[in-house]
Amino acid sequence: MVQQTAGSTSTRILCLSGGIGGAKLALGLYRILKPRELAVLSNTGDDFEHFGLYISPDLDTVMYTLAGENNIEQGWGRAGETWTFIEQMQRLGGATWFRLGDGDLATHLRRTELLGQGKSLGEVTAELCRHLGVEAELLPMSDDPVRTVVITADGRELMFQHYLVRELAEPVVREFRFVGADRAQPNPRLLSLLQNPDLQAIVICPSNPFVSIDPMLEVPGIRDALKACPAPIVAVSPIVGGQAIKGPLAKMLAEQQLPVNALTVAGCYQDLLSGFVLDTQDAELATALQIPVRVTNTVMHSLQDRENLAQTVLEFTRELRA
Amino acid sequence: MVQQTAGSTSTRILCLSGGIGGAKLALGLYRILKPRELAVLSNTGDDFEHFGLYISPDLDTVMYTLAGENNIEQGWGRAGETWTFIEQMQRLGGATWFRLGDGDLATHLRRTELLGQGKSLGEVTAELCRHLGVEAELLPMSDDPVRTVVITADGRELMFQHYLVRELAEPVVREFRFVGADRAQPNPRLLSLLQNPDLQAIVICPSNPFVSIDPMLEVPGIRDALKACPAPIVAVSPIVGGQAIKGPLAKMLAEQQLPVNALTVAGCYQDLLSGFVLDTQDAELATALQIPVRVTNTVMHSLQDRENLAQTVLEFTRELRA
């Protein structure tokens, strides 16, 4: 038996991902790399408690996607899901705005149980991933609670899932707060990973900069560690042709009187980026950016689209390293 | 519109029931009485916490049975149940010895949530019953925790569901303890119900005397209130032809060196009973009892069997009152 060298199993690519859109690119990267070469830093600002269960929507979306068990038709949740629980909860007069699937409930109950035994969110996530056969390293941005709160134009403070799911992202947003971020520690694995010379590149997935990526950057130490890392950082725009592929990002930009285009997204990350990936529909924006740009198809319908974009992004980071 | 008199909606029959066997007779009574004429006092000694959820097996069995939603083929749980949760929990390495159905989970999560809001178990049970259309009054024996512990011959102390479900009732039993019973208060509705002159009879269902009925009688005040009630108390034997219809009662009797027959069951309740109902298979035991006996078919396969037994028991109590 040949012993593996340390380098062969070290993380080579770190990506930062929110939920659905980010997870698509994470899956593309996972499929073209060796599984253990990928680490995914996941947003936990969306996490919340519901029926006493600890629910982590973005972690779960990435985990189910990498496990090949995400529900592609529905766009969220698990493949092969059943809905008996939520039907009965409706009969019993309980809350049904958050559509908990029967299989999904197992994740939430098991996570809540393991957290209750004193394990950290990172340890619990690793255990769940191991059972689902996910070999990439999935890292919650912090083991400490950080809660994204949406401040609405009419002055309400909404927990993120209340804003997004219960209120269907209808309220006009004024600003975002990341409650607890100032006291949170970065995921302990993250800092050592960013100091490892084997790390080749950092990819900011096409996720919402305000509510998926900013919560990570607000955890003290993460932004500085990313800036200090010698590996190039590239972001893929989640805005294509003036529209968000998924979710309320375009609406959020407009409500904050910001231009609804990829340049605004690049501006959100400007001090971090080594390069930016634009969709072919937005090729004309390339000259407005002061950093290297790669123009390619970023809209991921098929599995092949995911792998193609991952390949292009990795090639781009190799050129930036050269 | 004719206003109902108080008497027309008062409880006329109180039955004491454990799980499956008791619930069959409770259903028979429910179907031949006006729904609100029946109250069921339910054992909560089997209650336990699992995945942080408050689970009440006997309350749920009675509730689902009266709602017409018990799973008849399986003998426990809900009709039309799905099992996605427990399949996924198995994949995630969690405990699967207690087979939680997807729809059943809604009951446990909702109950746990309402208890967490400060409602009593009785209030929560009433709310769940209302949503499921159960019009009989279902009363947990106490709002306070009482936990049946099985002391095994090899000196272990097992929570009842651990003994019954996880260990398949295989350990030899030495004795039973009802932890917390000495500090528990009776269900507050029970005492006023026992003092109401409209109450016509009390029926001890064919349940396990040691682990279904004794926990109720061990709550301070319940036994005395039953004895003080002028309505006749009759019990239906859960042992027929030297065997238990369901569950580990025959095994428990043998392990305690007690005769495995209906007389032993009658002896458990002797200071309470006005009469006893024996199965036709056990007709020859009637002469050994010092109280009035009714011999009838007590084995309930069909819905008609349940109604017939309920009718016979009610006629017997009418004769005892005369």
Interface residues (C-beta under 8 A of the other chain):
Chain A: F51 G52 L53 G80 E81 T82 T84 F85 I86 E87 Q88 M89 R91 L92 G93 G94 G101 D102 G103 D104 L105 A106 T107 L109 R110 T112 E113 G116 E127 L128 H131 L132
Chain B: F51 G52 L53 G80 E81 T82 T84 F85 I86 E87 Q88 M89 R91 L92 G93 G94 G101 D102 G103 D104 L105 A106 T107 L109 R110 T112 E113 G116 E127 L128 H131 L132
